[in-house]
Structure formats: structure tokens, C-alpha cells
Amino acid sequence: MVFAALFFGCGETARAVQELAFSADGQYLFAALSHNSVRAWGSMDGSHATSLRHIRNLKAAEKIGWELWTAPVEVPEGATAAALDPEGLRLALGREDGGIEIYLVATGQELARFDADSQEWIISVSPADQYLAFKNSKPFVLDGGVLVEYRGGGGDVRIPDGSGITEIGEAAFIGSKISSVIIPAGVRKIGYDAFRNCHNLANVTLPGSLETIGDYAFSGCDRLAEITLPGGITHIAKGTFSRCESLASVTIPGSVSAIGDNAFSACKSLASVAIPGGVTAIGDQAFYACESLTAVAIPGGVSAIGTDVFSACTGLSAIEVAAENPRYASPDGILFDETTMTLLAYPAGREDPLYAIPEGVTAIGPHAFYGCASLTSIAIPDSVTSIGEYAFAECNSLASVTIPGSVDRIDEGVFEGCTGFAALIIPDGVTAIGKRAFFRCTGLTSVTIPDSVDSIDEEAFADCDSLETAWLSGRTSVYYSFPAATSLEYYD
């Protein structure tokens, strides 16, 4: 009882209660607890406080620890939450991860839901309930006009109108269990990672006032099926909607001038996208692995297209460039530069098994044929002098390719994952074979390397499990180039 007297003597001035303060030794001391000024309650402060029946006046609480009170609650027949505690329950409900719930400790049964319109908790209590756990219930943490953290329990969320919020802060909702969110008028910015990995998020309403959406803001929102961007957005940032696997419809306003790196990468359900005429730049891997995308139109104003933009789009059969575009062309639905001398992207969804690169082409761009699973044979003309990194990577049906003598280097990863190769002859004139150039060509059994080759970079033939014979010049520099080729014999 000395402990009780000490505590109540400082009741109106206390600012913090440490962990386990009322647990065990204090379990029979109090039938009611009332503190207006305590701002921090430690974890399990009232764990097993079996006489505790009412928790009041927690309005000053800014932090309430996990399992603040887990005590038997005597619920009279027909009782409501308000009858149990008209003030405290709304203020101290939650989960360990910062969510807001009241639930049965013994069964995990959910007893409350958050009403987005009223911003209140609707609480269900019945005579069968025995144990309750409490935690901080403030759903939004604000710093001036910035919503810096969401501590709610998920479900439908409406950020209050007239709250003065102008920005959703970085990672404010990251990983939360919200299923929908309505962002009010007045919000101008959504920060980096703001809604990243909200796996239940299916519906988002954005205000017309919005001007900026940060990198990866909605990345990994698996259930988000559609999004309409407001007219104030001018740039779709890096990774904004990446890995939104259910995203099937996106409306991009005419105000957008740039689509950033990875903006829609791995949006597996995205079947079509209308790129507005005001777009001038499309970043690296912007639509990478959009498997349902069947066609795409590049408007006349686009002057910069990054690397790997449409790679691994396994349903893409055509890339069409507007005739008035001065920088790019698309004969036969294949993306070239304006001179048609550099082949930039061959649609991975085309079903033709054979393709002959037109005479006059001098360069094959990086990742140009990446993941073209239907191709079995490619003819490269003598006019080609350079082949970019990973140009034919993951063409796993490719069994025949003739590399012309005009090519002096086989760059990094050019034929990585081309499992259909059996025998390969590197032409005279090639001087270097880059890192991982033939990595994981598991069907390759024999390779002939000419005297002109003076260096083979590391892992050039790594994981070529079937490789048995390599003919190469004695003056060729070889550094860890054939790991895992356990049956390999070298011949000079």
C-alpha cells in the first residue's frame, strides 16, 4: 500500500509511467485509474491488474505501450463500451504494430472498427468478453501541416477535411493495413515511400490540389487496381507504382512531361497505357515486366527513352512511334532510333521464331531483345559493329546466332541465360568477351574462341554446366571465366 500512496501523491504531475509499474505486485491495488497529465505509459503497466475496471482521462497520452492493461473485464448484460469507460476506450485501443483495435487477448477476435467518416471507433463488447488489450488510438500524427505517421488499424481511411494537412510525409502509411484512402483537398505532396507495401490498399482518391508524388510512394500496393492522377502532376517519380501487380488501369493527365525510372515496373496486370502527348522522357525500366501490356504508342514529343523500358513485357507485340517524332522510329513495330541504324527494343511478345536484323543497322542497344522467348534464330548483318549489354539475355529458346566479324567485343551479359545454345564459334576479330557474357548458357557444350581474343572477363561462361570443350589461344587472359564447368577441357 505504500506504493499506492506514493503514486497517487504525484498523480496530477506525473508525465511517464515505466514498464510493468502496476503489473504483478500492484495487481490488487486499484479498482479505477485516472490521470489527466500522464503522457507516456510503458508496456504492460497494468498487466494482470485484476481489480482494474475503469480507465479514464487518457487524453494527454501521446504514447501507450503494448498490453498496457490486460485484465478481466466484468461486462454486465447489455453493456456498451461507453458504459465501461466513456472516455478511455476510444483513446487507448490498439495493436503492437501501432494499429488501433480492441480485441480479445485470448482469441484475437476483433471487437472494433474505425469509422472513416466520423473518425471514431465503433466498439462491440459482449458479456462473453474476458480480456482486453489497450494501446494508443490516435490515428494520425501531425507535425504542422505534415501527416508524418499513421497509427491506425487499417480499413477505410479518410484523412479529415479542413485539418490543414498539405503533405503526406515520407513512409507515413508504409506497410499499414489500410484498404482505401481518401486524401483531402489541400494536400499538395505525397512523400517518398508514403504508402509503400500497403498490401491491402485497393482504392485511392487523390485531390486536384496534388502536385508531387514521391519515389516509390505506392510501390508494392498489390491490390490497387486503378489510379487516376490529377492534373497538377507533372512528373511520375521513380518506382511510384512499381510492383502494383493488380494495377490494370492508369489515367495519366496531359500535364505529365516525364515518366521516371521503374515508374510502372512489374505491374503485371497493366494491359494498356495512354502516354500523353506532353511526355518528353521515359526513364529506365519504366514499364519493365508489364506482362499484360500488348501494345504501346510513343507520342511525337518523346525525345528520351531509357534502357530496358519495355524488357520482359512478354505480351508486348508492337511498339508504335508517332510519325512526327524526330528522335525515334518503329518500322514493323520494332523500336529504332530516328536513323534506323540502332535497334533499341524488339517486343518480347512477338511470336516469330526467326528474325533478321535489317542490313544497315550498325548497333544493337542494351537489353534490345531481352526475354524474347519465342526467338530461335537471329541473323545479324555485317553492318553491325556493336552489341549492347544483355542484348539477347534470357532468350531461352535461341539456338542459332551468327556473330559477324565486324563486332570486336561481346559485352557484359549479352547472351546470359540463352539456354538453347549447344555449340558456339566466336568470330575472328573479337578481342574481348565481357563479364557474364554467356553466363548460365546451360546447354552449351563446346565453344571456339579465336586468336584475336586477348581477354575473357570473370564469369563469362559461369554456370555453363554442360560445357566440355573450349578452344582458345594460349595468350588469352582468363580470369575465373569458366566456374562450374567441371568437365571442361582446354585446347590451345
Beta strands, then each sheet from edge to edge (+ up, - down):
strand 1: 16-17
strand 2: 32-34
strand 3: 40-41
strand 4: 54-56
strand 5: 63-64
strand 6: 71-72
strand 7: 112-115
strand 8: 120-123
strand 9: 131-132
strand 10: 140-143
strand 11: 146-150
strand 12: 155-158
strand 13: 167-168
strand 14: 178-182
strand 15: 189-190
strand 16: 203-205
strand 17: 212-213
strand 18: 226-228
strand 19: 235-236
strand 20: 249-251
strand 21: 258-259
strand 22: 281-282
strand 23: 295-298
strand 24: 304-305
strand 25: 318-321
strand 26: 328-329
strand 27: 335-337
strand 28: 342-345
strand 29: 354-356
strand 30: 363-364
strand 31: 377-379
strand 32: 386-387
strand 33: 400-402
strand 34: 409-410
strand 35: 423-425
strand 36: 432-433
strand 37: 446-448
strand 38: 455-456
strand 39: 469-471
strand 40: 477-478
strand 41: 489-491
sheet 1: 1+ 3+ 5+
sheet 2: 2+ 4+
sheet 3: 6+ 9-
sheet 4: 7+ 8-
sheet 5: 10+ 11- 13- 15- 17-
sheet 6: 12+ 14+ 16+
sheet 7: 18+ 20+
sheet 8: 19+ 21+ 22+ 24+
sheet 9: 23+ 25+
sheet 10: 26+ 27- 28+ 30+ 32+
sheet 11: 29+ 31+ 33+
sheet 12: 34+ 36+ 38+ 40+
sheet 13: 35+ 37+ 39+ 41+
end
